Amino acid sequence: MDFSYDARTLELRERLLAFMDQHVHPAEPVLEVQLADPARPAWSIPPIVAELQAEARKQGLWNLFLPDREEGGAGLTNLQYAPLAEITGRSPQLAPPALNCAAPDTGNMELLAQFGSAEQRERWLRPLLNAEIRSAFAMTEPEVASSDATNIATRIERDGDDYVVNGRKFYITGAMNPECRILIVMGRTDPDAEPHRRQSMILVPRDTPGVTVVRGMQVFGYDDADHGGHAEVRFEDVRVPAANLIGEEGSGFAIAQARLGPGRIHHCMRAIGIAERAVELMCRRTLDRVAFGRPLAEQGVVQDWIAESRVRIEQLRLLVLKTAWLMDTVGNRGAHTEIQAIKIATPSTVEWILDKAVQAHGAAGVGQDTPLARLWAGNRTLRLADGPDEVHKRSLARRELKRYR
């Protein structure tokens, strides 16, 4: 395994670092002002994001996550994209959407590129790749344990040339955004099939009669309006053409797994960038603050936090790079163990690092004057998003035990 950056990665990395310094980080206070502007339409993406997107496109920093050049991607491997995604994680509110590399659109674009029909790709993938619209992925439900996707209760029933959708979803990221035009909905088409063949996925335009966005939902008190918010959505006799089905009936579970694999590693790549920023803020703060006659940075406990943080980041980065390399060389299925391992290890480790950075900042660490509280809240959700820790640990342990049965 050789994790050294190739020439293209080094060149893109330098361009992206300059873009972050010159455009993204200076835009962070602008974002806060625009989010607080009472004249801004509810749940709309602040204008600064579009300005950054225009600059990113001009600099060729666009759709870096998508490996398929024919579909408009940058043609990067996972190993090439990993250090770039890490850089964007240093400003997770702005950098990923600026490069059109933000969830849930990235996963939805990958899904459409891999499984969508020609008509579906033309109608929905093209405008997503151009950031002309936004999308949402409607899988999680409030009345079942959605960590087990076989529990999904939303019904997708064939009726002539249409499918009719009935159900209730919640924490659907991006669905509050007025620019969200399409929902990818997972539901049951055949309740009597074997458990992993009951589900299908279907494209539902957000303005279809019967689709009701019930409410916006908070995450640790944040509305996440900069990402289009999270919504509870109700589907009541929603009728869409049969051509909107993605793949074939019964393929929804398999498509979901194919979508979530890259999504998990992208989250982990960005989370390492979050950790790096937390360490930077912690070091600067403890060097500047004096307590009991000397800088906080000279206190043994603080030095322990900083040293432990550096060790843990380096461990995580190597594991993520190994996973990216495996995904490139043996495919997502061959890297299944490692994908689960990084999803278990990364959010909890970054949470530990953020906790120490908050502690080093004292009261300032929990308020709005530093990004730490928001970073902590966003990272903490990763222990639930794309499968909770416990599900990944259960699966990983069963695979390990299988070797000895």
KAJOCOR-V445554 format. One record per helix or strand of 2 or more residues. SS is the DSSP state (H for helix, E for strand). FROM is the first residue (numbers start at 1). LEN is the number of residues. If there is no record, write none. Layout:
ss:from:len
SS:FROM:LEN
SS:FROM:LEN
//
This chain:
ss:from:len
H:7:30
H:47:12
H:69:3
H:78:14
H:95:4
H:105:11
H:118:12
E:134:5
H:149:3
E:155:5
E:162:12
E:180:9
H:195:3
E:199:7
E:211:7
H:225:3
E:230:12
H:242:3
E:245:2
H:252:37
E:290:2
E:294:2
H:296:3
H:300:30
H:331:4
H:336:31
H:372:10
H:389:14
//
